[in-house]
Amino acid sequence: MQARDVHQIVTWLETGSVLVWLDGGWGVDALLGVQTRPHDDLDLVIALHDAQRAQHLLRVYGFVCVVDELPTRFVLRDADDRRIDFHTVTFDADGGGMQHLQDGNAFRYPPEGFRGTGSIDGHLLHCLSAEVQMLCHTGYEPDENDRHDVHLLHARFGLALPPGYAQ
């Protein structure tokens, strides 16, 4: 996934009235304002009620659903192997986003997490805040990319390293 792909995909979705927030590696790079590593996919957070619309909008550009784990997430892929991992949330009255997980539990993105902004290739985009990015990097065994992203957030924003990410 290239920076130009990120901008194009976000533009297609937002033009179709689907609000998106960058998450994962591209979300971290947006907060930093520079691409720091290669990315296999694009992680986006969207409202659950926009899931069908997002799939319809991107089908026109050759994307098909390859993973359907709604109401938690779904993954679209095109012939060029560009993959978009959508994390779906239901917004509450406070502006937080509740993601219903496959195991029956739920994860709540705090309202302030949706106030992040960043840039990819000079384009201003909505993304999860640095604090929420750190929160989303917990609860599992991190890989090399996770460690890379978390350490960059720690260095840039002075946030405490989560458990499992000690230097």
C-alpha positions, -999 to +999 in steps of 0.1 A: +000+000+000+015+033-011+008+068+002-011+078-029-033+047-024-042+059+011-052+093-001-072+079-030-091+054-009-099+079+018-111+104-009-134+078-025-149+070+009-153+105+021-167+117-012-193+089-007-201+103+028-182+076+048-162+092+075-129+074+082-101+076+107-067+061+099-055+035+124-026+011+126+007+018+108-007+044+084-024+061+113+009+063+132+027+077+101-001+103+096+004+115+132+042+117+125+036+134+091+060+110+073+060+074+061+084+055+083+080+020+070+063-001+043+027-010+049+009-042+038-026-027+043-046+003+054-065+001+087-095+024+089-121+029+117-156+036+104-191+036+118-208+002+116-238+017+099-214+028+070-200-007+064-223-016+036-219+018+020-181+015+021-182-019+005-205-006-022-183+025-029-151+005-032-166-023-052-167+001-082-129+003-079-124-034-079-124-041-041-141-073-029-147-085+006-122-112+016-129-113+054-163-107+069-162-106+107-190-080+111-199-064+135-162-063+144-144-058+111-142-066+074-113-067+049-115-056+013-089-064-013-084-055-050-065-072-079-034-053-070-035-068-035-043-035-018-060-045+014-082-023+036-089-036+071-121-018+084-126-017+121-163-009+127-177+010+157-211+022+170-208+057+183-223+065+217-238+097+230-204+108+243-187+103+209-169+071+219-169+042+195-178+007+207-164-021+187-181-054+193-155-081+192-158-117+179-154-132+214-185-113+227-165-086+245-164-050+234-136-024+230-145+013+235-125+039+216-126+070+238-142+101+223-109+120+222-094+093+201-114+106+171-100+141+173-066+131+158-054+146+125-023+139+105-009+140+070+001+115+044+020+127+015+009+163+023-028+155+026-045+163+059-065+133+071-084+122+102-067+096+123-069+081+158-050+102+183-015+091+195-029+082+229-056+059+214-030+044+190-010+034+221-041+019+237-048-001+205-013-016+206-020-035+238-036-068+247-017-090+222+019-100+214+034-072+194+054-079+162+083-059+148+060-033+131+040-028+163+072-021+182+084+003+156+052+022+156+049+024+194+085+035+199+080+063+174+048+075+192+067+073+225+096+094+211+074+120+193+046+125+219+063+115+251+037+088+258+045+060+282+054+027+266+027+001+271+034-033+288+054-055+264+072-027+246+100-019+271+132-007+254 
